Amino acid sequence: MYDAATTATTVPTTTEASPEEFRAALGQLASGVVLVTAHDADEGPRGEDVGMTATAFLSVSLEPPLVMVSVREDSRMEEVLTRVDRWAVSVLSADQRTTAARFAMKGRVSDRLLFAELPHRRGALTGAPLVEGALATVECRTVDRIPAGDHVLVIGHVLEAHVGAPAGGPLVYFRGQYRHLG
């Protein structure tokens, strides 16, 4: 007869994967690459556009339409999203690797200069930049923020969604590098 109490293995509660082990293991998971953007109207005379490359973006619910993005705590994007409740996401295509890399760089030049070189249009409902040539775009309104370790999970109600360039393939992130399917 099986007795769960005597055959169960005890797992120490203080065990935790190291950051290196965690990064190596999760690097085996391919992720889509998006550019999260917001327009902060209170910054400067014409406002300021802010952008961040993200690989932790996903659909949460169909009804109502909800998405989630994970934003590093104390980042510029997290700070802006505490004040601005409308933001957008552009799903990047395989040929937009440079855009992803530029908005992912630490210590990068100002977002103003990056957006000046990036073909984009303003979202009608958010005012946030939407990348031209993206596979899809969504405009969102924040409905919840959930602290999660050194990140904040931002849940957005999708106000509008468009398929942009369906002929191209997606940009993916796998084993620490941007890649394309094919």
C-alpha positions as CSV (number, residue, x, y, z in Angstrom):
1,M,0.0,0.0,0.0
2,Y,1.3,3.5,-0.9
3,D,1.7,5.9,2.0
4,A,2.3,9.4,0.8
5,A,3.4,10.6,4.2
6,T,6.4,8.2,4.4
7,T,7.4,8.2,0.7
8,A,7.2,12.0,0.0
9,T,10.5,13.7,-0.6
10,T,11.1,16.7,1.6
11,V,12.2,19.8,-0.4
12,P,13.9,22.5,1.6
13,T,11.9,25.7,1.6
14,T,15.0,27.9,1.3
15,T,16.3,26.4,-1.9
16,E,16.4,28.8,-4.8
17,A,17.9,28.8,-8.3
18,S,20.7,31.2,-8.8
19,P,20.2,34.0,-11.2
20,E,22.6,32.3,-13.6
21,E,20.8,29.0,-13.4
22,F,17.4,30.7,-13.8
23,R,18.6,32.8,-16.8
24,A,20.1,29.7,-18.5
25,A,17.0,27.6,-18.0
26,L,14.5,30.3,-19.1
27,G,16.7,31.2,-22.1
28,Q,15.5,27.9,-23.6
29,L,12.0,29.5,-24.0
30,A,11.5,31.4,-27.2
31,S,9.6,34.7,-26.6
32,G,8.1,37.2,-29.0
33,V,9.7,40.7,-28.9
34,V,7.6,43.9,-28.6
35,L,8.2,47.6,-28.1
36,V,6.1,49.0,-25.3
37,T,5.5,52.7,-25.6
38,A,3.8,55.6,-23.7
39,H,3.5,59.3,-24.2
40,D,4.1,61.3,-21.0
41,A,2.3,64.6,-21.7
42,D,3.5,66.1,-18.5
43,E,7.2,65.9,-19.5
44,G,8.4,69.1,-21.2
45,P,6.4,71.5,-23.4
46,R,5.4,68.8,-26.0
47,G,5.5,65.8,-23.7
48,E,7.9,62.9,-24.0
49,D,7.7,59.5,-25.7
50,V,9.1,56.5,-23.8
51,G,9.9,53.1,-25.1
52,M,11.1,49.7,-23.8
53,T,11.8,46.4,-25.5
54,A,10.0,43.5,-23.8
55,T,9.9,39.8,-24.2
56,A,7.6,39.2,-21.2
57,F,4.3,40.2,-22.9
58,L,1.3,38.0,-23.2
59,S,-2.4,37.7,-23.7
60,V,-4.3,37.3,-20.4
61,S,-8.0,37.2,-21.4
62,L,-10.2,37.3,-24.4
63,E,-13.3,38.7,-22.7
64,P,-12.5,41.3,-21.6
65,P,-9.4,41.7,-23.9
66,L,-6.5,41.9,-21.4
67,V,-2.7,41.8,-21.9
68,M,0.2,41.8,-19.5
69,V,3.7,43.2,-19.7
70,S,6.5,42.7,-17.1
71,V,8.3,46.0,-16.4
72,R,11.5,46.2,-14.4
73,E,10.9,48.0,-11.1
74,D,12.5,51.5,-10.9
75,S,12.9,51.7,-14.7
76,R,11.9,54.8,-16.6
77,M,9.0,52.8,-18.2
78,E,7.7,51.7,-14.8
79,E,7.9,55.2,-13.5
80,V,6.0,56.6,-16.4
81,L,3.3,53.9,-16.2
82,T,2.6,54.9,-12.6
83,R,1.5,58.3,-13.9
84,V,0.2,57.5,-17.4
85,D,-2.6,54.9,-17.6
86,R,-2.6,54.5,-21.4
87,W,0.2,52.8,-23.4
88,A,0.8,50.8,-26.5
89,V,2.6,47.7,-27.8
90,S,4.0,47.1,-31.2
91,V,4.7,43.4,-32.0
92,L,8.0,43.6,-33.9
93,S,8.8,41.8,-37.1
94,A,12.0,39.9,-37.8
95,D,13.4,42.9,-39.8
96,Q,13.0,45.2,-36.7
97,R,15.9,43.7,-34.8
98,T,17.7,47.0,-34.7
99,T,14.7,48.7,-33.1
100,A,14.5,46.1,-30.4
101,A,18.2,46.3,-29.6
102,R,18.2,50.1,-29.4
103,F,15.3,50.3,-27.0
104,A,16.8,47.4,-24.9
105,M,20.2,49.1,-24.4
106,K,21.1,50.2,-20.9
107,G,22.6,53.7,-20.8
108,R,21.2,54.5,-24.3
109,V,20.7,57.9,-25.8
110,S,17.5,59.6,-25.0
111,D,14.2,58.0,-26.2
112,R,13.5,61.3,-28.0
113,L,16.5,60.7,-30.4
114,L,15.5,57.0,-30.8
115,F,11.9,57.9,-31.8
116,A,13.2,60.6,-34.1
117,E,14.8,57.9,-36.2
118,L,12.0,55.4,-35.9
119,P,9.1,55.4,-38.4
120,H,6.0,55.6,-36.3
121,R,2.5,57.1,-35.9
122,R,0.6,58.1,-32.8
123,G,-2.1,55.9,-31.4
124,A,-5.5,57.5,-31.6
125,L,-6.5,56.4,-28.1
126,T,-3.2,56.6,-26.3
127,G,-1.0,59.1,-28.0
128,A,1.7,56.5,-27.7
129,P,4.1,55.8,-30.6
130,L,3.1,52.8,-32.8
131,V,5.9,51.3,-34.9
132,E,5.4,51.4,-38.6
133,G,5.9,47.9,-40.1
134,A,5.1,46.1,-36.9
135,L,3.2,42.8,-37.2
136,A,0.5,44.1,-34.9
137,T,-0.3,47.0,-32.5
138,V,-2.5,47.2,-29.4
139,E,-3.4,50.3,-27.4
140,C,-4.1,49.7,-23.7
141,R,-5.4,51.2,-20.5
142,T,-3.9,50.0,-17.3
143,V,-6.4,48.1,-15.1
144,D,-4.0,46.6,-12.6
145,R,-0.4,46.6,-11.4
146,I,1.0,43.6,-9.5
147,P,4.4,43.8,-7.8
148,A,6.5,40.6,-8.7
149,G,10.0,40.5,-7.3
150,D,12.1,43.1,-9.1
151,H,9.4,43.7,-11.7
152,V,5.9,45.0,-11.9
153,L,3.2,43.1,-14.0
154,V,1.1,45.7,-15.7
155,I,-2.3,44.4,-16.9
156,G,-3.8,46.4,-19.7
157,H,-7.4,46.4,-21.1
158,V,-7.0,46.4,-24.9
159,L,-8.8,49.4,-26.3
160,E,-7.8,48.8,-29.9
161,A,-5.9,46.1,-31.8
162,H,-4.7,46.1,-35.4
163,V,-2.8,43.6,-37.6
164,G,-0.1,45.5,-39.4
165,A,2.3,43.6,-41.7
166,P,0.9,40.0,-41.8
167,A,3.4,38.9,-44.5
168,G,6.5,39.2,-42.3
169,G,7.6,36.8,-39.6
170,P,8.0,37.6,-35.9
171,L,11.2,38.7,-34.1
172,V,11.9,36.2,-31.3
173,Y,14.3,36.1,-28.4
174,F,16.0,32.7,-27.8
175,R,19.1,31.8,-25.9
176,G,20.0,35.5,-25.3
177,Q,19.8,36.5,-29.0
178,Y,17.2,38.0,-31.3
179,R,16.2,35.5,-34.0
180,H,13.6,35.0,-36.7
181,L,11.6,32.0,-37.6
182,G,12.4,30.3,-40.9
